[in-house]
């Protein structure tokens, strides 16, 4: 099991496709949410950030690895 879920020949998705890993996960970068929250903090004096933000991940299995490889690989 991996947690890098990266595209490309050396990434976790390819390792699932090749049978090296049983599965891996793709999780979103937190940059977009950080920018959104930072902007709200700067522009809205009444804004109170949540204590926790949940970022959804995607499980990559042998069944969906090829599709995810195409989606997340920039070559």
C-alpha positions as CSV (number, residue, x, y, z in Angstrom):
1,X,0.0,0.0,0.0
2,X,1.3,3.4,-0.9
3,X,0.2,7.0,-0.3
4,X,2.0,8.9,-3.0
5,X,-0.6,8.3,-5.8
6,X,1.6,10.1,-8.3
7,X,1.4,9.8,-12.0
8,X,4.4,9.0,-14.3
9,X,6.6,6.0,-14.6
10,X,8.0,6.2,-11.1
11,X,4.8,7.1,-9.3
12,X,2.5,5.0,-7.2
13,X,-0.2,4.6,-9.8
14,X,2.2,2.9,-12.2
15,X,3.4,0.7,-9.4
16,X,-0.3,-0.4,-8.9
17,X,-0.6,-1.1,-12.6
18,X,2.6,-3.2,-12.5
19,X,1.5,-5.2,-9.5
20,X,4.3,-3.8,-7.2
21,X,1.7,-2.1,-4.9
22,X,-1.8,-3.5,-4.1
23,X,-3.2,0.1,-4.0
24,X,-2.3,3.7,-3.4
25,X,-4.1,6.9,-2.7
26,X,-4.3,10.3,-4.4
27,X,-5.0,13.2,-2.1
28,X,-5.4,16.8,-3.1
29,X,-2.8,19.4,-2.4
30,X,-3.9,21.7,0.3
31,X,-2.7,24.8,-1.5
32,X,-6.1,25.7,-3.0
33,X,-7.9,25.5,0.3
34,X,-5.1,27.4,2.1
35,X,-5.4,30.2,-0.5
36,X,-9.1,30.3,-0.1
37,X,-9.0,30.4,3.7
38,X,-6.2,33.0,3.6
39,X,-8.2,35.2,1.3
40,X,-11.2,35.0,3.5
41,X,-9.1,35.9,6.6
42,X,-7.7,38.9,4.8
43,X,-10.9,40.2,3.3
44,X,-13.6,39.3,5.9
45,X,-13.0,40.5,9.4
46,X,-15.9,38.3,10.7
47,X,-14.5,35.1,9.1
48,X,-13.7,32.4,11.6
49,X,-11.8,29.4,10.1
50,X,-13.0,25.9,10.8
51,X,-10.9,24.0,13.3
52,X,-10.5,21.1,10.7
53,X,-10.8,20.9,7.0
54,X,-11.4,17.5,5.3
55,X,-9.6,16.8,2.1
56,X,-11.0,13.8,0.2
57,X,-8.7,11.2,-1.2
58,X,-9.1,8.7,-4.0
59,X,-8.1,5.0,-3.7
60,X,-6.2,3.7,-6.7
61,X,-6.7,0.0,-7.2
62,X,-5.8,-2.4,-10.1
63,X,-9.3,-1.8,-11.4
64,X,-9.0,2.0,-11.8
65,X,-5.3,2.5,-12.1
66,X,-5.1,2.8,-15.9
67,X,-7.8,5.4,-15.9
68,X,-6.2,7.4,-13.0
69,X,-2.8,7.1,-14.7
70,X,-4.2,8.8,-17.8
71,X,-5.9,11.5,-15.7
72,X,-2.9,12.3,-13.4
73,X,0.1,11.8,-15.6
74,X,1.6,14.7,-17.5
75,X,4.0,13.3,-20.1
